[in-house]
Amino acid sequence: MLPLVIPAIAASLLSAAALYAASPHCRWLAWRRLRAGRWISLALAALSLALWIASLGAGAGFVAMLGTWMLAALALPYMAIGAGVQDRR
């Protein structure tokens, strides 16, 4: 169970980061260059969901994937603000 949880968390965090990089609201200029961010995010989200389901089962895996994904999606903009990155659109 534990060997699948760590890659599931990593895939979920990377999925949220790729989606944030593809967003026009991304504060990190270097990240905005990632053109295929939405497709990469979708692939990583599917991988994360598959890993969570293999680890915990269908119901708990779905909840765990969405929980880690949304936690990362909410944390990324605040991390950018905390790092002092200015919004330059």
PDB file of N, CA, C and O in Angstrom:
ATOM      1  N   MET A   1       0.819  -1.195   0.000  1.00  0.00           N
ATOM      2  CA  MET A   1       0.000   0.000   0.000  1.00  0.00           C
ATOM      3  C   MET A   1       0.864   1.261   0.000  1.00  0.00           C
ATOM      4  O   MET A   1       0.652   2.148  -0.826  1.00  0.00           O
ATOM      5  N   LEU A   2       1.826   1.353   0.905  1.00  0.00           N
ATOM      6  CA  LEU A   2       2.664   2.546   0.993  1.00  0.00           C
ATOM      7  C   LEU A   2       3.510   2.791  -0.253  1.00  0.00           C
ATOM      8  O   LEU A   2       3.699   3.949  -0.624  1.00  0.00           O
ATOM      9  N   PRO A   3       4.031   1.753  -0.917  1.00  0.00           N
ATOM     10  CA  PRO A   3       4.820   2.041  -2.124  1.00  0.00           C
ATOM     11  C   PRO A   3       4.019   2.739  -3.221  1.00  0.00           C
ATOM     12  O   PRO A   3       4.617   3.413  -4.061  1.00  0.00           O
ATOM     13  N   LEU A   4       2.712   2.608  -3.248  1.00  0.00           N
ATOM     14  CA  LEU A   4       1.904   3.283  -4.267  1.00  0.00           C
ATOM     15  C   LEU A   4       1.438   4.667  -3.835  1.00  0.00           C
ATOM     16  O   LEU A   4       1.083   5.494  -4.676  1.00  0.00           O
ATOM     17  N   VAL A   5       1.437   4.925  -2.534  1.00  0.00           N
ATOM     18  CA  VAL A   5       0.920   6.204  -2.041  1.00  0.00           C
ATOM     19  C   VAL A   5       1.860   7.352  -2.398  1.00  0.00           C
ATOM     20  O   VAL A   5       1.399   8.414  -2.814  1.00  0.00           O
ATOM     21  N   ILE A   6       3.147   7.161  -2.245  1.00  0.00           N
ATOM     22  CA  ILE A   6       4.093   8.244  -2.508  1.00  0.00           C
ATOM     23  C   ILE A   6       4.102   8.636  -3.990  1.00  0.00           C
ATOM     24  O   ILE A   6       4.079   9.831  -4.283  1.00  0.00           O
ATOM     25  N   PRO A   7       4.135   7.694  -4.938  1.00  0.00           N
ATOM     26  CA  PRO A   7       4.010   8.115  -6.339  1.00  0.00           C
ATOM     27  C   PRO A   7       2.649   8.736  -6.659  1.00  0.00           C
ATOM     28  O   PRO A   7       2.562   9.605  -7.527  1.00  0.00           O
ATOM     29  N   ALA A   8       1.595   8.308  -5.977  1.00  0.00           N
ATOM     30  CA  ALA A   8       0.271   8.895  -6.197  1.00  0.00           C
ATOM     31  C   ALA A   8       0.249  10.347  -5.735  1.00  0.00           C
ATOM     32  O   ALA A   8      -0.317  11.209  -6.409  1.00  0.00           O
ATOM     33  N   ILE A   9       0.858  10.615  -4.600  1.00  0.00           N
ATOM     34  CA  ILE A   9       0.930  11.999  -4.113  1.00  0.00           C
ATOM     35  C   ILE A   9       1.763  12.849  -5.064  1.00  0.00           C
ATOM     36  O   ILE A   9       1.379  13.968  -5.403  1.00  0.00           O
ATOM     37  N   ALA A  10       2.901  12.315  -5.493  1.00  0.00           N
ATOM     38  CA  ALA A  10       3.772  13.057  -6.404  1.00  0.00           C
ATOM     39  C   ALA A  10       3.069  13.352  -7.728  1.00  0.00           C
ATOM     40  O   ALA A  10       3.174  14.465  -8.243  1.00  0.00           O
ATOM     41  N   ALA A  11       2.360  12.384  -8.281  1.00  0.00           N
ATOM     42  CA  ALA A  11       1.646  12.599  -9.542  1.00  0.00           C
ATOM     43  C   ALA A  11       0.537  13.631  -9.375  1.00  0.00           C
ATOM     44  O   ALA A  11       0.298  14.439 -10.273  1.00  0.00           O
ATOM     45  N   SER A  12      -0.132  13.607  -8.242  1.00  0.00           N
ATOM     46  CA  SER A  12      -1.188  14.575  -7.983  1.00  0.00           C
ATOM     47  C   SER A  12      -0.626  15.988  -7.848  1.00  0.00           C
ATOM     48  O   SER A  12      -1.194  16.935  -8.392  1.00  0.00           O
ATOM     49  N   LEU A  13       0.482  16.135  -7.130  1.00  0.00           N
ATOM     50  CA  LEU A  13       1.103  17.448  -6.970  1.00  0.00           C
ATOM     51  C   LEU A  13       1.627  17.975  -8.296  1.00  0.00           C
ATOM     52  O   LEU A  13       1.468  19.159  -8.596  1.00  0.00           O
ATOM     53  N   LEU A  14       2.251  17.115  -9.094  1.00  0.00           N
ATOM     54  CA  LEU A  14       2.746  17.538 -10.397  1.00  0.00           C
ATOM     55  C   LEU A  14       1.612  17.881 -11.358  1.00  0.00           C
ATOM     56  O   LEU A  14       1.754  18.767 -12.201  1.00  0.00           O
ATOM     57  N   SER A  15       0.492  17.180 -11.230  1.00  0.00           N
ATOM     58  CA  SER A  15      -0.676  17.481 -12.059  1.00  0.00           C
ATOM     59  C   SER A  15      -1.215  18.872 -11.745  1.00  0.00           C
ATOM     60  O   SER A  15      -1.520  19.646 -12.652  1.00  0.00           O
ATOM     61  N   ALA A  16      -1.329  19.182 -10.468  1.00  0.00           N
ATOM     62  CA  ALA A  16      -1.815  20.517 -10.079  1.00  0.00           C
ATOM     63  C   ALA A  16      -0.831  21.593 -10.516  1.00  0.00           C
ATOM     64  O   ALA A  16      -1.246  22.672 -10.938  1.00  0.00           O
ATOM     65  N   ALA A  17       0.467  21.315 -10.421  1.00  0.00           N
ATOM     66  CA  ALA A  17       1.471  22.291 -10.842  1.00  0.00           C
ATOM     67  C   ALA A  17       1.410  22.522 -12.351  1.00  0.00           C
ATOM     68  O   ALA A  17       1.544  23.659 -12.803  1.00  0.00           O
ATOM     69  N   ALA A  18       1.210  21.473 -13.128  1.00  0.00           N
ATOM     70  CA  ALA A  18       1.111  21.627 -14.585  1.00  0.00           C
ATOM     71  C   ALA A  18      -0.140  22.403 -14.970  1.00  0.00           C
ATOM     72  O   ALA A  18      -0.111  23.212 -15.898  1.00  0.00           O
ATOM     73  N   LEU A  19      -1.233  22.162 -14.264  1.00  0.00           N
ATOM     74  CA  LEU A  19      -2.462  22.908 -14.551  1.00  0.00           C
ATOM     75  C   LEU A  19      -2.295  24.376 -14.185  1.00  0.00           C
ATOM     76  O   LEU A  19      -2.773  25.253 -14.904  1.00  0.00           O
ATOM     77  N   TYR A  20      -1.622  24.650 -13.075  1.00  0.00           N
ATOM     78  CA  TYR A  20      -1.368  26.035 -12.680  1.00  0.00           C
ATOM     79  C   TYR A  20      -0.437  26.718 -13.680  1.00  0.00           C
ATOM     80  O   TYR A  20      -0.610  27.900 -13.975  1.00  0.00           O
ATOM     81  N   ALA A  21       0.537  25.994 -14.198  1.00  0.00           N
ATOM     82  CA  ALA A  21       1.458  26.569 -15.175  1.00  0.00           C
ATOM     83  C   ALA A  21       0.736  26.929 -16.471  1.00  0.00           C
ATOM     84  O   ALA A  21       1.115  27.886 -17.145  1.00  0.00           O
ATOM     85  N   ALA A  22      -0.295  26.174 -16.822  1.00  0.00           N
ATOM     86  CA  ALA A  22      -1.047  26.453 -18.048  1.00  0.00           C
ATOM     87  C   ALA A  22      -2.087  27.554 -17.855  1.00  0.00           C
ATOM     88  O   ALA A  22      -2.665  28.045 -18.824  1.00  0.00           O
ATOM     89  N   SER A  23      -2.319  27.935 -16.618  1.00  0.00           N
ATOM     90  CA  SER A  23      -3.326  28.945 -16.322  1.00  0.00           C
ATOM     91  C   SER A  23      -2.806  30.347 -16.638  1.00  0.00           C
ATOM     92  O   SER A  23      -1.619  30.619 -16.457  1.00  0.00           O
ATOM     93  N   PRO A  24      -3.680  31.238 -17.108  1.00  0.00           N
ATOM     94  CA  PRO A  24      -3.237  32.623 -17.315  1.00  0.00           C
ATOM     95  C   PRO A  24      -2.993  33.352 -15.992  1.00  0.00           C
ATOM     96  O   PRO A  24      -2.449  34.456 -15.995  1.00  0.00           O
ATOM     97  N   HIS A  25      -3.379  32.768 -14.884  1.00  0.00           N
ATOM     98  CA  HIS A  25      -3.181  33.374 -13.572  1.00  0.00           C
ATOM     99  C   HIS A  25      -1.869  32.961 -12.922  1.00  0.00           C
ATOM    100  O   HIS A  25      -1.593  33.349 -11.786  1.00  0.00           O
ATOM    101  N   CYS A  26      -1.068  32.189 -13.619  1.00  0.00           N
ATOM    102  CA  CYS A  26       0.211  31.721 -13.077  1.00  0.00           C
ATOM    103  C   CYS A  26       1.129  32.917 -12.847  1.00  0.00           C
ATOM    104  O   CYS A  26       1.337  33.722 -13.755  1.00  0.00           O
ATOM    105  N   ARG A  27       1.672  33.038 -11.652  1.00  0.00           N
ATOM    106  CA  ARG A  27       2.536  34.159 -11.306  1.00  0.00           C
ATOM    107  C   ARG A  27       3.996  33.918 -11.667  1.00  0.00           C
ATOM    108  O   ARG A  27       4.755  34.875 -11.820  1.00  0.00           O
ATOM    109  N   TRP A  28       4.403  32.664 -11.806  1.00  0.00           N
ATOM    110  CA  TRP A  28       5.786  32.358 -12.161  1.00  0.00           C
ATOM    111  C   TRP A  28       5.931  32.433 -13.672  1.00  0.00           C
ATOM    112  O   TRP A  28       5.344  31.629 -14.396  1.00  0.00           O
ATOM    113  N   LEU A  29       6.710  33.396 -14.149  1.00  0.00           N
ATOM    114  CA  LEU A  29       6.841  33.610 -15.597  1.00  0.00           C
ATOM    115  C   LEU A  29       7.499  32.419 -16.292  1.00  0.00           C
ATOM    116  O   LEU A  29       7.132  32.081 -17.418  1.00  0.00           O
ATOM    117  N   ALA A  30       8.450  31.793 -15.645  1.00  0.00           N
ATOM    118  CA  ALA A  30       9.125  30.653 -16.272  1.00  0.00           C
ATOM    119  C   ALA A  30       8.160  29.485 -16.477  1.00  0.00           C
ATOM    120  O   ALA A  30       8.326  28.700 -17.411  1.00  0.00           O
ATOM    121  N   TRP A  31       7.173  29.369 -15.624  1.00  0.00           N
ATOM    122  CA  TRP A  31       6.205  28.276 -15.745  1.00  0.00           C
ATOM    123  C   TRP A  31       5.215  28.521 -16.864  1.00  0.00           C
ATOM    124  O   TRP A  31       4.665  27.566 -17.412  1.00  0.00           O
ATOM    125  N   ARG A  32       4.973  29.769 -17.218  1.00  0.00           N
ATOM    126  CA  ARG A  32       3.969  30.075 -18.237  1.00  0.00           C
ATOM    127  C   ARG A  32       4.357  29.552 -19.612  1.00  0.00           C
ATOM    128  O   ARG A  32       3.512  29.461 -20.503  1.00  0.00           O
ATOM    129  N   ARG A  33       5.615  29.210 -19.790  1.00  0.00           N
ATOM    130  CA  ARG A  33       6.073  28.718 -21.090  1.00  0.00           C
ATOM    131  C   ARG A  33       5.608  27.303 -21.377  1.00  0.00           C
ATOM    132  O   ARG A  33       5.751  26.819 -22.500  1.00  0.00           O
ATOM    133  N   LEU A  34       5.062  26.645 -20.394  1.00  0.00           N
ATOM    134  CA  LEU A  34       4.603  25.261 -20.561  1.00  0.00           C
ATOM    135  C   LEU A  34       3.282  25.268 -21.329  1.00  0.00           C
ATOM    136  O   LEU A  34       2.216  25.442 -20.738  1.00  0.00           O
ATOM    137  N   ARG A  35       3.355  25.083 -22.631  1.00  0.00           N
ATOM    138  CA  ARG A  35       2.174  25.155 -23.493  1.00  0.00           C
ATOM    139  C   ARG A  35       1.244  23.961 -23.313  1.00  0.00           C
ATOM    140  O   ARG A  35       0.023  24.116 -23.334  1.00  0.00           O
ATOM    141  N   ALA A  36       1.807  22.792 -23.137  1.00  0.00           N
ATOM    142  CA  ALA A  36       1.003  21.570 -23.051  1.00  0.00           C
ATOM    143  C   ALA A  36       0.634  21.246 -21.614  1.00  0.00           C
ATOM    144  O   ALA A  36       0.413  20.082 -21.281  1.00  0.00           O
ATOM    145  N   GLY A  37       0.563  22.255 -20.762  1.00  0.00           N
ATOM    146  CA  GLY A  37       0.308  22.032 -19.347  1.00  0.00           C
ATOM    147  C   GLY A  37      -1.011  21.357 -19.046  1.00  0.00           C
ATOM    148  O   GLY A  37      -1.095  20.539 -18.130  1.00  0.00           O
ATOM    149  N   ARG A  38      -2.031  21.683 -19.796  1.00  0.00           N
ATOM    150  CA  ARG A  38      -3.342  21.072 -19.531  1.00  0.00           C
ATOM    151  C   ARG A  38      -3.344  19.589 -19.866  1.00  0.00           C
ATOM    152  O   ARG A  38      -3.933  18.786 -19.143  1.00  0.00           O
ATOM    153  N   TRP A  39      -2.689  19.227 -20.958  1.00  0.00           N
ATOM    154  CA  TRP A  39      -2.646  17.812 -21.346  1.00  0.00           C
ATOM    155  C   TRP A  39      -1.746  17.018 -20.405  1.00  0.00           C
ATOM    156  O   TRP A  39      -2.054  15.882 -20.045  1.00  0.00           O
ATOM    157  N   ILE A  40      -0.649  17.622 -20.020  1.00  0.00           N
ATOM    158  CA  ILE A  40       0.232  16.967 -19.055  1.00  0.00           C
ATOM    159  C   ILE A  40      -0.491  16.795 -17.724  1.00  0.00           C
ATOM    160  O   ILE A  40      -0.385  15.753 -17.076  1.00  0.00           O
ATOM    161  N   SER A  41      -1.219  17.817 -17.330  1.00  0.00           N
ATOM    162  CA  SER A  41      -1.979  17.755 -16.082  1.00  0.00           C
ATOM    163  C   SER A  41      -3.035  16.656 -16.127  1.00  0.00           C
ATOM    164  O   SER A  41      -3.231  15.939 -15.146  1.00  0.00           O
ATOM    165  N   LEU A  42      -3.701  16.525 -17.239  1.00  0.00           N
ATOM    166  CA  LEU A  42      -4.715  15.487 -17.379  1.00  0.00           C
ATOM    167  C   LEU A  42      -4.106  14.091 -17.294  1.00  0.00           C
ATOM    168  O   LEU A  42      -4.656  13.206 -16.639  1.00  0.00           O
ATOM    169  N   ALA A  43      -2.977  13.901 -17.951  1.00  0.00           N
ATOM    170  CA  ALA A  43      -2.314  12.597 -17.913  1.00  0.00           C
ATOM    171  C   ALA A  43      -1.817  12.267 -16.501  1.00  0.00           C
ATOM    172  O   ALA A  43      -1.954  11.132 -16.045  1.00  0.00           O
ATOM    173  N   LEU A  44      -1.247  13.250 -15.817  1.00  0.00           N
ATOM    174  CA  LEU A  44      -0.771  13.016 -14.456  1.00  0.00           C
ATOM    175  C   LEU A  44      -1.921  12.805 -13.477  1.00  0.00           C
ATOM    176  O   LEU A  44      -1.795  12.033 -12.526  1.00  0.00           O
ATOM    177  N   ALA A  45      -3.047  13.490 -13.708  1.00  0.00           N
ATOM    178  CA  ALA A  45      -4.212  13.278 -12.851  1.00  0.00           C
ATOM    179  C   ALA A  45      -4.763  11.867 -13.023  1.00  0.00           C
ATOM    180  O   ALA A  45      -5.154  11.227 -12.046  1.00  0.00           O
ATOM    181  N   ALA A  46      -4.793  11.381 -14.266  1.00  0.00           N
ATOM    182  CA  ALA A  46      -5.256  10.007 -14.505  1.00  0.00           C
ATOM    183  C   ALA A  46      -4.312   8.994 -13.875  1.00  0.00           C
ATOM    184  O   ALA A  46      -4.758   7.996 -13.308  1.00  0.00           O
ATOM    185  N   LEU A  47      -3.011   9.245 -13.970  1.00  0.00           N
ATOM    186  CA  LEU A  47      -2.034   8.364 -13.339  1.00  0.00           C
ATOM    187  C   LEU A  47      -2.203   8.377 -11.820  1.00  0.00           C
ATOM    188  O   LEU A  47      -2.181   7.326 -11.179  1.00  0.00           O
ATOM    189  N   SER A  48      -2.371   9.559 -11.257  1.00  0.00           N
ATOM    190  CA  SER A  48      -2.561   9.672  -9.813  1.00  0.00           C
ATOM    191  C   SER A  48      -3.826   8.954  -9.365  1.00  0.00           C
ATOM    192  O   SER A  48      -3.827   8.258  -8.350  1.00  0.00           O
ATOM    193  N   LEU A  49      -4.898   9.126 -10.121  1.00  0.00           N
ATOM    194  CA  LEU A  49      -6.147   8.450  -9.777  1.00  0.00           C
ATOM    195  C   LEU A  49      -5.982   6.940  -9.838  1.00  0.00           C
ATOM    196  O   LEU A  49      -6.465   6.229  -8.957  1.00  0.00           O
ATOM    197  N   ALA A  50      -5.306   6.444 -10.863  1.00  0.00           N
ATOM    198  CA  ALA A  50      -5.085   4.998 -10.970  1.00  0.00           C
ATOM    199  C   ALA A  50      -4.245   4.478  -9.811  1.00  0.00           C
ATOM    200  O   ALA A  50      -4.527   3.403  -9.281  1.00  0.00           O
ATOM    201  N   LEU A  51      -3.225   5.217  -9.412  1.00  0.00           N
ATOM    202  CA  LEU A  51      -2.390   4.796  -8.295  1.00  0.00           C
ATOM    203  C   LEU A  51      -3.148   4.825  -6.975  1.00  0.00           C
ATOM    204  O   LEU A  51      -3.003   3.923  -6.151  1.00  0.00           O
ATOM    205  N   TRP A  52      -3.956   5.865  -6.775  1.00  0.00           N
ATOM    206  CA  TRP A  52      -4.746   5.942  -5.542  1.00  0.00           C
ATOM    207  C   TRP A  52      -5.772   4.815  -5.481  1.00  0.00           C
ATOM    208  O   TRP A  52      -5.976   4.216  -4.425  1.00  0.00           O
ATOM    209  N   ILE A  53      -6.419   4.524  -6.609  1.00  0.00           N
ATOM    210  CA  ILE A  53      -7.407   3.445  -6.629  1.00  0.00           C
ATOM    211  C   ILE A  53      -6.737   2.101  -6.389  1.00  0.00           C
ATOM    212  O   ILE A  53      -7.284   1.257  -5.679  1.00  0.00           O
ATOM    213  N   ALA A  54      -5.565   1.890  -6.969  1.00  0.00           N
ATOM    214  CA  ALA A  54      -4.851   0.634  -6.737  1.00  0.00           C
ATOM    215  C   ALA A  54      -4.431   0.494  -5.273  1.00  0.00           C
ATOM    216  O   ALA A  54      -4.336  -0.614  -4.745  1.00  0.00           O
ATOM    217  N   SER A  55      -4.184   1.618  -4.638  1.00  0.00           N
ATOM    218  CA  SER A  55      -3.727   1.590  -3.252  1.00  0.00           C
ATOM    219  C   SER A  55      -4.868   1.480  -2.247  1.00  0.00           C
ATOM    220  O   SER A  55      -4.786   0.699  -1.298  1.00  0.00           O
ATOM    221  N   LEU A  56      -5.939   2.261  -2.448  1.00  0.00           N
ATOM    222  CA  LEU A  56      -6.996   2.364  -1.439  1.00  0.00           C
ATOM    223  C   LEU A  56      -8.353   1.819  -1.857  1.00  0.00           C
ATOM    224  O   LEU A  56      -9.232   1.647  -1.012  1.00  0.00           O
ATOM    225  N   GLY A  57      -8.537   1.550  -3.125  1.00  0.00           N
ATOM    226  CA  GLY A  57      -9.855   1.155  -3.611  1.00  0.00           C
ATOM    227  C   GLY A  57     -10.502   2.326  -4.333  1.00  0.00           C
ATOM    228  O   GLY A  57      -9.981   3.442  -4.316  1.00  0.00           O
ATOM    229  N   ALA A  58     -11.640   2.066  -4.969  1.00  0.00           N
ATOM    230  CA  ALA A  58     -12.253   3.065  -5.845  1.00  0.00           C
ATOM    231  C   ALA A  58     -12.747   4.300  -5.100  1.00  0.00           C
ATOM    232  O   ALA A  58     -12.392   5.419  -5.471  1.00  0.00           O
ATOM    233  N   GLY A  59     -13.534   4.130  -4.088  1.00  0.00           N
ATOM    234  CA  GLY A  59     -14.112   5.277  -3.385  1.00  0.00           C
ATOM    235  C   GLY A  59     -13.084   6.107  -2.646  1.00  0.00           C
ATOM    236  O   GLY A  59     -12.999   7.320  -2.833  1.00  0.00           O
ATOM    237  N   ALA A  60     -12.313   5.456  -1.814  1.00  0.00           N
ATOM    238  CA  ALA A  60     -11.293   6.167  -1.043  1.00  0.00           C
ATOM    239  C   ALA A  60     -10.196   6.715  -1.942  1.00  0.00           C
ATOM    240  O   ALA A  60      -9.645   7.781  -1.666  1.00  0.00           O
ATOM    241  N   GLY A  61      -9.873   6.002  -3.009  1.00  0.00           N
ATOM    242  CA  GLY A  61      -8.857   6.477  -3.934  1.00  0.00           C
ATOM    243  C   GLY A  61      -9.276   7.740  -4.655  1.00  0.00           C
ATOM    244  O   GLY A  61      -8.468   8.648  -4.849  1.00  0.00           O
ATOM    245  N   PHE A  62     -10.539   7.801  -5.052  1.00  0.00           N
ATOM    246  CA  PHE A  62     -11.057   8.994  -5.717  1.00  0.00           C
ATOM    247  C   PHE A  62     -11.022  10.192  -4.781  1.00  0.00           C
ATOM    248  O   PHE A  62     -10.621  11.285  -5.183  1.00  0.00           O
ATOM    249  N   VAL A  63     -11.435   9.997  -3.548  1.00  0.00           N
ATOM    250  CA  VAL A  63     -11.441  11.081  -2.554  1.00  0.00           C
ATOM    251  C   VAL A  63     -10.007  11.520  -2.238  1.00  0.00           C
ATOM    252  O   VAL A  63      -9.732  12.716  -2.146  1.00  0.00           O
ATOM    253  N   ALA A  64      -9.103  10.566  -2.072  1.00  0.00           N
ATOM    254  CA  ALA A  64      -7.716  10.905  -1.760  1.00  0.00           C
ATOM    255  C   ALA A  64      -7.057  11.659  -2.912  1.00  0.00           C
ATOM    256  O   ALA A  64      -6.296  12.599  -2.687  1.00  0.00           O
ATOM    257  N   MET A  65      -7.349  11.248  -4.144  1.00  0.00           N
ATOM    258  CA  MET A  65      -6.769  11.943  -5.293  1.00  0.00           C
ATOM    259  C   MET A  65      -7.274  13.368  -5.372  1.00  0.00           C
ATOM    260  O   MET A  65      -6.486  14.297  -5.546  1.00  0.00           O
ATOM    261  N   LEU A  66      -8.573  13.552  -5.247  1.00  0.00           N
ATOM    262  CA  LEU A  66      -9.124  14.904  -5.303  1.00  0.00           C
ATOM    263  C   LEU A  66      -8.643  15.758  -4.135  1.00  0.00           C
ATOM    264  O   LEU A  66      -8.414  16.958  -4.293  1.00  0.00           O
ATOM    265  N   GLY A  67      -8.491  15.150  -2.977  1.00  0.00           N
ATOM    266  CA  GLY A  67      -8.015  15.893  -1.810  1.00  0.00           C
ATOM    267  C   GLY A  67      -6.594  16.393  -1.988  1.00  0.00           C
ATOM    268  O   GLY A  67      -6.314  17.565  -1.737  1.00  0.00           O
ATOM    269  N   THR A  68      -5.698  15.526  -2.416  1.00  0.00           N
ATOM    270  CA  THR A  68      -4.316  15.960  -2.609  1.00  0.00           C
ATOM    271  C   THR A  68      -4.187  16.917  -3.787  1.00  0.00           C
ATOM    272  O   THR A  68      -3.390  17.854  -3.748  1.00  0.00           O
ATOM    273  N   TRP A  69      -4.964  16.683  -4.824  1.00  0.00           N
ATOM    274  CA  TRP A  69      -4.912  17.549  -5.998  1.00  0.00           C
ATOM    275  C   TRP A  69      -5.410  18.956  -5.664  1.00  0.00           C
ATOM    276  O   TRP A  69      -4.781  19.941  -6.052  1.00  0.00           O
ATOM    277  N   MET A  70      -6.517  19.058  -4.958  1.00  0.00           N
ATOM    278  CA  MET A  70      -7.065  20.369  -4.610  1.00  0.00           C
ATOM    279  C   MET A  70      -6.208  21.084  -3.574  1.00  0.00           C
ATOM    280  O   MET A  70      -6.096  22.309  -3.613  1.00  0.00           O
ATOM    281  N   LEU A  71      -5.607  20.352  -2.656  1.00  0.00           N
ATOM    282  CA  LEU A  71      -4.707  20.980  -1.693  1.00  0.00           C
ATOM    283  C   LEU A  71      -3.529  21.621  -2.421  1.00  0.00           C
ATOM    284  O   LEU A  71      -3.137  22.743  -2.101  1.00  0.00           O
ATOM    285  N   ALA A  72      -2.976  20.927  -3.380  1.00  0.00           N
ATOM    286  CA  ALA A  72      -1.870  21.488  -4.157  1.00  0.00           C
ATOM    287  C   ALA A  72      -2.342  22.655  -5.016  1.00  0.00           C
ATOM    288  O   ALA A  72      -1.645  23.663  -5.128  1.00  0.00           O
ATOM    289  N   ALA A  73      -3.520  22.527  -5.623  1.00  0.00           N
ATOM    290  CA  ALA A  73      -4.037  23.601  -6.480  1.00  0.00           C
ATOM    291  C   ALA A  73      -4.312  24.870  -5.679  1.00  0.00           C
ATOM    292  O   ALA A  73      -4.153  25.975  -6.199  1.00  0.00           O
ATOM    293  N   LEU A  74      -4.715  24.727  -4.443  1.00  0.00           N
ATOM    294  CA  LEU A  74      -4.943  25.899  -3.603  1.00  0.00           C
ATOM    295  C   LEU A  74      -3.645  26.464  -3.050  1.00  0.00           C
ATOM    296  O   LEU A  74      -3.547  27.672  -2.834  1.00  0.00           O
ATOM    297  N   ALA A  75      -2.658  25.632  -2.819  1.00  0.00           N
ATOM    298  CA  ALA A  75      -1.409  26.080  -2.214  1.00  0.00           C
ATOM    299  C   ALA A  75      -0.487  26.797  -3.197  1.00  0.00           C
ATOM    300  O   ALA A  75       0.254  27.692  -2.789  1.00  0.00           O
ATOM    301  N   LEU A  76      -0.508  26.434  -4.467  1.00  0.00           N
ATOM    302  CA  LEU A  76       0.436  26.997  -5.428  1.00  0.00           C
ATOM    303  C   LEU A  76       0.346  28.524  -5.566  1.00  0.00           C
ATOM    304  O   LEU A  76       1.389  29.177  -5.538  1.00  0.00           O
ATOM    305  N   PRO A  77      -0.832  29.123  -5.711  1.00  0.00           N
ATOM    306  CA  PRO A  77      -0.864  30.597  -5.794  1.00  0.00           C
ATOM    307  C   PRO A  77      -0.374  31.269  -4.515  1.00  0.00           C
ATOM    308  O   PRO A  77       0.272  32.315  -4.577  1.00  0.00           O
ATOM    309  N   TYR A  78      -0.670  30.687  -3.368  1.00  0.00           N
ATOM    310  CA  TYR A  78      -0.209  31.272  -2.115  1.00  0.00           C
ATOM    311  C   TYR A  78       1.294  31.106  -1.952  1.00  0.00           C
ATOM    312  O   TYR A  78       1.948  31.957  -1.349  1.00  0.00           O
ATOM    313  N   MET A  79       1.846  30.030  -2.479  1.00  0.00           N
ATOM    314  CA  MET A  79       3.297  29.857  -2.453  1.00  0.00           C
ATOM    315  C   MET A  79       3.975  30.909  -3.335  1.00  0.00           C
ATOM    316  O   MET A  79       5.047  31.409  -2.992  1.00  0.00           O
ATOM    317  N   ALA A  80       3.361  31.240  -4.456  1.00  0.00           N
ATOM    318  CA  ALA A  80       3.913  32.265  -5.335  1.00  0.00           C
ATOM    319  C   ALA A  80       3.872  33.629  -4.659  1.00  0.00           C
ATOM    320  O   ALA A  80       4.823  34.404  -4.757  1.00  0.00           O
ATOM    321  N   ILE A  81       2.777  33.920  -3.977  1.00  0.00           N
ATOM    322  CA  ILE A  81       2.675  35.195  -3.266  1.00  0.00           C
ATOM    323  C   ILE A  81       3.685  35.235  -2.127  1.00  0.00           C
ATOM    324  O   ILE A  81       4.346  36.251  -1.913  1.00  0.00           O
ATOM    325  N   GLY A  82       3.803  34.132  -1.401  1.00  0.00           N
ATOM    326  CA  GLY A  82       4.748  34.070  -0.289  1.00  0.00           C
ATOM    327  C   GLY A  82       6.188  34.177  -0.740  1.00  0.00           C
ATOM    328  O   GLY A  82       7.041  34.646   0.014  1.00  0.00           O
ATOM    329  N   ALA A  83       6.473  33.747  -1.968  1.00  0.00           N
ATOM    330  CA  ALA A  83       7.835  33.835  -2.494  1.00  0.00           C
ATOM    331  C   ALA A  83       8.144  35.235  -3.006  1.00  0.00           C
ATOM    332  O   ALA A  83       9.272  35.518  -3.410  1.00  0.00           O
ATOM    333  N   GLY A  84       7.149  36.105  -2.989  1.00  0.00           N
ATOM    334  CA  GLY A  84       7.375  37.470  -3.421  1.00  0.00           C
ATOM    335  C   GLY A  84       7.334  37.658  -4.920  1.00  0.00           C
ATOM    336  O   GLY A  84       7.860  38.649  -5.426  1.00  0.00           O
ATOM    337  N   VAL A  85       6.727  36.742  -5.642  1.00  0.00           N
ATOM    338  CA  VAL A  85       6.645  36.860  -7.097  1.00  0.00           C
ATOM    339  C   VAL A  85       5.574  37.878  -7.439  1.00  0.00           C
ATOM    340  O   VAL A  85       4.437  37.779  -6.977  1.00  0.00           O
ATOM    341  N   GLN A  86       5.946  38.856  -8.251  1.00  0.00           N
ATOM    342  CA  GLN A  86       5.008  39.899  -8.661  1.00  0.00           C
ATOM    343  C   GLN A  86       4.181  39.416  -9.840  1.00  0.00           C
ATOM    344  O   GLN A  86       4.656  38.647 -10.676  1.00  0.00           O
ATOM    345  N   ASP A  87       2.944  39.874  -9.897  1.00  0.00           N
ATOM    346  CA  ASP A  87       2.071  39.512 -11.009  1.00  0.00           C
ATOM    347  C   ASP A  87       2.369  40.431 -12.189  1.00  0.00           C
ATOM    348  O   ASP A  87       2.039  41.616 -12.161  1.00  0.00           O
ATOM    349  N   ARG A  88       2.995  39.878 -13.223  1.00  0.00           N
ATOM    350  CA  ARG A  88       3.354  40.668 -14.413  1.00  0.00           C
ATOM    351  C   ARG A  88       2.630  40.090 -15.615  1.00  0.00           C
ATOM    352  O   ARG A  88       3.118  39.154 -16.248  1.00  0.00           O
ATOM    353  N   ARG A  89       1.514  40.622 -15.919  1.00  0.00           N
ATOM    354  CA  ARG A  89       0.739  40.109 -17.058  1.00  0.00           C
ATOM    355  C   ARG A  89       1.010  40.896 -18.270  1.00  0.00           C
ATOM    356  O   ARG A  89       0.448  40.613 -19.329  1.00  0.00           O
TER     357      ARG A  89
END
